[in-house]
Amino acid sequence: MSSDYEIKAKQLPPEDGGGYLAWVPDLPGCMSDGDTLVEAVASVRLAIDEWIAEAVRLNRAVPAPTHKRAAH
């Protein structure tokens, strides 16, 4: 399911610690970071699954993806 959500990412400036920040616009607060873009995206994919699991546990709605990722 995590692959259905659009992931956005940006490089952080050195004064903010460097590395990359990745987030999921459809899931408020769902974000992660990493030293590389690949690490940040892999980490946020795990965060998506955790975000959804916690929403289900709390009996909260899980937003549907608004932008489906393009298949690679």
DSSP file (Angstrom, degrees, kcal/mol; ACC not computed):
  #  RESIDUE AA STRUCTURE BP1 BP2  ACC     N-H-->O    O-->H-N    N-H-->O    O-->H-N    TCO  KAPPA ALPHA  PHI   PSI    X-CA   Y-CA   Z-CA
    1    1 A M    >         0   0    0      0, 0.0     3,-2.1     0, 0.0     4,-0.4   0.000 360.0 360.0 360.0 -32.5    0.0    0.0    0.0
    2    2 A S  G >   +     0   0    0      1,-0.3     3,-1.0     2,-0.2    44,-0.0   0.794 360.0  63.4 -60.3 -26.6    2.9    2.4    0.7
    3    3 A S  G 3  S+     0   0    0      1,-0.2    66,-0.4    65,-0.0    -1,-0.3   0.615  91.0  67.2 -75.1  -9.6    3.7    2.4   -3.0
    4    4 A D  G <  S+     0   0    0     -3,-2.1    65,-0.4    64,-0.1     2,-0.3   0.686  86.6  83.4 -80.6 -18.1    0.3    4.0   -3.8
    5    5 A Y  S <  S-     0   0    0     -3,-1.0     2,-0.2    -4,-0.4    63,-0.1  -0.666  83.1-116.6 -94.0 140.0    1.1    7.3   -2.1
    6    6 A E        -     0   0    0     61,-0.3     2,-0.5    -2,-0.3    20,-0.3  -0.517  28.6-155.7 -69.3 135.6    3.1   10.1   -3.7
    7    7 A I        -     0   0    0     -2,-0.2     2,-0.3    17,-0.2    17,-0.2  -0.963   6.1-165.1-115.6 130.6    6.3   10.9   -1.9
    8    8 A K  E     -A   23   0A   0     15,-2.9    15,-2.7    -2,-0.5     2,-0.3  -0.854  10.6-178.6-110.8 151.5    8.0   14.2   -2.1
    9    9 A A  E     -A   22   0A   0     -2,-0.3     2,-0.3    13,-0.2    13,-0.2  -0.990   9.9-176.1-148.3 153.9   11.5   14.9   -1.1
   10   10 A K  E     -A   21   0A   0     11,-2.3    11,-2.7    -2,-0.3     2,-0.3  -0.994  31.2-109.6-149.3 153.0   14.0   17.7   -0.8
   11   11 A Q  E     -A   20   0A   0     -2,-0.3     9,-0.3     9,-0.2     7,-0.0  -0.646  33.7-133.9 -81.2 137.0   17.6   18.2    0.1
   12   12 A L        -     0   0    0      7,-2.8     7,-0.2    -2,-0.3     5,-0.0  -0.712  21.8-113.0 -91.7 141.4   18.2   19.9    3.4
   13   13 A P    > > -     0   0    0      0, 0.0     5,-2.1     0, 0.0     3,-2.0  -0.335  28.9-109.1 -69.5 155.9   20.8   22.6    3.6
   14   14 A P  G > 5S+     0   0    0      0, 0.0     3,-1.9     0, 0.0    -2,-0.0   0.841 118.5  60.8 -54.2 -35.9   24.0   22.0    5.6
   15   15 A E  G 3 5S+     0   0    0      1,-0.3    -3,-0.0     2,-0.1     0, 0.0   0.691 104.5  50.4 -68.4 -15.9   22.8   24.5    8.3
   16   16 A D  G < 5S-     0   0    0     -3,-2.0    -1,-0.3     3,-0.1    -4,-0.0   0.200 134.6 -88.1-101.5  13.4   19.8   22.2    8.8
   17   17 A G  T < 5 -     0   0    0     -3,-1.9    -2,-0.1    -4,-0.1    -5,-0.0   0.327  58.9-116.4 101.5  -7.2   21.9   19.1    9.2
   18   18 A G  S   <S+     0   0    0     -5,-2.1     2,-0.1     1,-0.1    16,-0.1  -0.161  71.6  91.7  69.7-169.1   22.1   18.2    5.5
   19   19 A G  S    S-     0   0    0     -7,-0.2    -7,-2.8    16,-0.2     2,-0.3  -0.432  78.9 -61.8  79.5-156.1   20.7   15.0    4.1
   20   20 A Y  E     -AB  11  34A   0     14,-3.0    14,-1.9    -9,-0.3     2,-0.4  -0.956  30.2-149.0-134.4 148.4   17.2   14.7    2.7
   21   21 A L  E     -AB  10  33A   0    -11,-2.7   -11,-2.3    -2,-0.3     2,-0.4  -0.967  15.6-171.9-115.2 132.5   13.6   15.0    3.9
   22   22 A A  E     +AB   9  32A   0     10,-3.1    10,-2.6    -2,-0.4     2,-0.3  -0.972   9.2 171.7-124.0 141.2   10.8   12.9    2.5
   23   23 A W  E     -AB   8  31A   0    -15,-2.7   -15,-2.9    -2,-0.4     8,-0.2  -0.951  31.4-128.8-146.5 164.6    7.1   13.4    3.2
   24   24 A V    >   -     0   0    0      6,-2.1     3,-1.7     3,-0.4     6,-0.4  -0.936  12.7-159.2-119.4 105.3    3.7   12.2    2.1
   25   25 A P  T 3  S+     0   0    0      0, 0.0    -1,-0.1     0, 0.0   -18,-0.1   0.808  90.9  55.2 -55.8 -32.2    1.3   15.0    1.3
   26   26 A D  T 3  S+     0   0    0    -20,-0.3   -21,-0.0     1,-0.2    -2,-0.0   0.666 104.1  57.2 -76.5 -15.7   -1.8   12.8    1.7
   27   27 A L  S X  S-     0   0    0     -3,-1.7     3,-2.5     3,-0.2    -3,-0.4  -0.855  89.2-132.7-120.8  95.2   -0.8   11.6    5.2
   28   28 A P  T 3  S+     0   0    0      0, 0.0     3,-0.1     0, 0.0    -2,-0.1  -0.167  88.6   7.7 -52.0 127.8   -0.4   14.6    7.6
   29   29 A G  T 3  S+     0   0    0      1,-0.2     2,-1.0    -5,-0.1    22,-0.0   0.400  89.5 134.8  83.8  -2.9    2.8   14.3    9.6
   30   30 A C    <   +     0   0    0     -3,-2.5    -6,-2.1    -6,-0.4     2,-0.3  -0.704  32.2 124.8 -84.3 106.1    4.1   11.3    7.7
   31   31 A M  E     +B   23   0A   0     -2,-1.0     2,-0.3    -8,-0.2    -8,-0.2  -0.972  30.1 177.7-154.8 164.6    7.7   12.1    7.0
   32   32 A S  E     -B   22   0A   0    -10,-2.6   -10,-3.1    -2,-0.3     2,-0.3  -0.956  13.3-143.3-159.5 172.9   11.2   10.9    7.5
   33   33 A D  E     +B   21   0A   0     -2,-0.3     2,-0.3   -12,-0.2   -12,-0.2  -0.869  13.3 177.9-138.9 173.7   14.8   11.8    6.6
   34   34 A G  E     -B   20   0A   0    -14,-1.9   -14,-3.0    -2,-0.3     6,-0.1  -0.978  44.0-105.9-168.2 164.1   18.0   10.2    5.6
   35   35 A D  S    S+     0   0    0     -2,-0.3     2,-0.3   -16,-0.2   -16,-0.2   0.812 107.7  30.7 -68.4 -29.4   21.6   10.9    4.7
   36   36 A T  S  > S-     0   0    0    -16,-0.1     4,-2.4     1,-0.1   -16,-0.2  -0.823  87.0-112.2-124.2 165.2   20.8   10.1    1.0
   37   37 A L  H  > S+     0   0    0     -2,-0.3     4,-2.5     1,-0.2     5,-0.2   0.903 118.9  53.4 -61.9 -41.2   17.7   10.5   -1.1
   38   38 A V  H  > S+     0   0    0      1,-0.2     4,-2.4     2,-0.2    -1,-0.2   0.917 109.8  47.7 -61.5 -43.9   17.4    6.7   -1.3
   39   39 A E  H  > S+     0   0    0      2,-0.2     4,-2.5     1,-0.2    -1,-0.2   0.922 111.7  49.9 -62.5 -44.5   17.5    6.4    2.5
   40   40 A A  H  X S+     0   0    0     -4,-2.4     4,-2.2     2,-0.2    -2,-0.2   0.908 113.1  45.6 -63.1 -42.5   14.9    9.1    3.0
   41   41 A V  H  X S+     0   0    0     -4,-2.5     4,-1.8     2,-0.2    -1,-0.2   0.918 113.4  49.1 -68.3 -43.1   12.5    7.5    0.5
   42   42 A A  H  X S+     0   0    0     -4,-2.4     4,-1.4    -5,-0.2    -2,-0.2   0.909 113.0  48.7 -61.3 -40.9   13.0    4.0    1.9
   43   43 A S  H  X S+     0   0    0     -4,-2.5     4,-2.0     1,-0.2    -2,-0.2   0.894 109.8  50.1 -67.6 -40.7   12.4    5.3    5.4
   44   44 A V  H  X S+     0   0    0     -4,-2.2     4,-2.0     1,-0.2    -1,-0.2   0.811 104.1  59.8 -71.4 -27.1    9.3    7.2    4.5
   45   45 A R  H  X S+     0   0    0     -4,-1.8     4,-1.5     2,-0.2    -1,-0.2   0.913 107.7  45.7 -63.8 -40.6    7.9    4.1    2.9
   46   46 A L  H  X S+     0   0    0     -4,-1.4     4,-2.1     1,-0.2    -2,-0.2   0.898 110.1  54.8 -64.7 -39.6    8.1    2.3    6.2
   47   47 A A  H  X S+     0   0    0     -4,-2.0     4,-2.9     1,-0.2    -2,-0.2   0.849 102.5  57.3 -63.5 -34.3    6.6    5.4    7.9
   48   48 A I  H  X S+     0   0    0     -4,-2.0     4,-2.6     2,-0.2     5,-0.2   0.952 107.8  46.4 -60.6 -49.0    3.6    5.2    5.5
   49   49 A D  H  X S+     0   0    0     -4,-1.5     4,-2.4     1,-0.2    -2,-0.2   0.898 115.0  47.0 -61.3 -40.2    2.8    1.6    6.6
   50   50 A E  H  X S+     0   0    0     -4,-2.1     4,-2.3     2,-0.2    -1,-0.2   0.894 110.8  52.1 -67.9 -39.8    3.2    2.7   10.3
   51   51 A W  H  X S+     0   0    0     -4,-2.9     4,-2.3     2,-0.2    -2,-0.2   0.938 112.7  45.1 -60.5 -47.6    1.0    5.7    9.8
   52   52 A I  H  X S+     0   0    0     -4,-2.6     4,-2.5     1,-0.2     5,-0.2   0.916 111.7  51.8 -64.6 -44.0   -1.7    3.6    8.3
   53   53 A A  H  X S+     0   0    0     -4,-2.4     4,-2.4    -5,-0.2    -1,-0.2   0.903 111.5  47.2 -60.4 -41.4   -1.5    0.9   10.9
   54   54 A E  H  X S+     0   0    0     -4,-2.3     4,-2.1     2,-0.2    -1,-0.2   0.897 110.2  52.1 -69.0 -39.3   -1.8    3.5   13.7
   55   55 A A  H  <>S+     0   0    0     -4,-2.3     5,-3.4     2,-0.2    -2,-0.2   0.920 112.1  46.6 -61.5 -42.6   -4.7    5.2   12.0
   56   56 A V  H ><5S+     0   0    0     -4,-2.5     3,-1.6     3,-0.2    -2,-0.2   0.923 110.3  52.9 -64.0 -44.2   -6.5    1.8   11.8
   57   57 A R  H 3<5S+     0   0    0     -4,-2.4    -1,-0.2     1,-0.3    -2,-0.2   0.872 112.5  45.0 -59.0 -36.9   -5.6    1.0   15.4
   58   58 A L  T 3<5S-     0   0    0     -4,-2.1    -1,-0.3    -5,-0.1    -2,-0.2   0.374 115.1-118.0 -87.9   4.1   -7.2    4.3   16.4
   59   59 A N  T < 5 +     0   0    0     -3,-1.6     2,-0.3     1,-0.2    -3,-0.2   0.877  65.6 145.7  59.8  39.8  -10.2    3.7   14.2
   60   60 A R      < -     0   0    0     -5,-3.4    -1,-0.2    -6,-0.2     2,-0.1  -0.760  55.3 -95.8-106.0 154.4   -9.4    6.8   12.1
   61   61 A A        -     0   0    0     -2,-0.3    -1,-0.1    -3,-0.1    -3,-0.0  -0.385  28.7-141.9 -67.3 142.8   -9.9    7.3    8.4
   62   62 A V        -     0   0    0     -2,-0.1   -35,-0.1    -7,-0.0    -1,-0.1  -0.938  23.2-125.9-105.7 115.1   -7.0    6.6    6.1
   63   63 A P        -     0   0    0      0, 0.0     3,-0.1     0, 0.0   -37,-0.0  -0.306  21.9-121.0 -61.2 139.9   -6.9    9.1    3.2
   64   64 A A        -     0   0    0      1,-0.1     2,-0.1     2,-0.0   -59,-0.0  -0.496  38.9 -91.3 -74.0 150.6   -6.9    7.6   -0.2
   65   65 A P        -     0   0    0      0, 0.0     3,-0.2     0, 0.0    -1,-0.1  -0.429  32.7-164.0 -62.1 133.6   -3.9    8.5   -2.4
   66   66 A T  S    S+     0   0    0      1,-0.3     2,-0.5    -2,-0.1   -61,-0.1   0.749  82.4  34.6 -89.8 -25.9   -4.7   11.6   -4.4
   67   67 A H  S    S-     0   0    0    -63,-0.1   -61,-0.3   -61,-0.0    -1,-0.3  -0.933  81.2-146.9-130.0 107.2   -1.8   11.1   -6.8
   68   68 A K        -     0   0    0     -2,-0.5   -63,-0.2    -3,-0.2   -64,-0.1  -0.549  27.1-111.4 -74.8 136.0   -0.9    7.6   -7.6
   69   69 A R        -     0   0    0    -65,-0.4     2,-0.2   -66,-0.4    -1,-0.1  -0.325  33.2-107.4 -63.7 146.1    2.8    7.0   -8.2
   70   70 A A        -     0   0    0      1,-0.1     2,-0.1    -3,-0.1    -1,-0.1  -0.537  37.2-110.2 -72.8 141.2    3.9    6.2  -11.7
   71   71 A A              0   0    0     -2,-0.2    -1,-0.1     1,-0.1    -3,-0.0  -0.474 360.0 360.0 -71.4 143.0    5.0    2.6  -12.1
   72   72 A H              0   0    0     -2,-0.1    -1,-0.1    -3,-0.0    -2,-0.0   0.402 360.0 360.0-100.0 360.0    8.7    2.1  -12.8
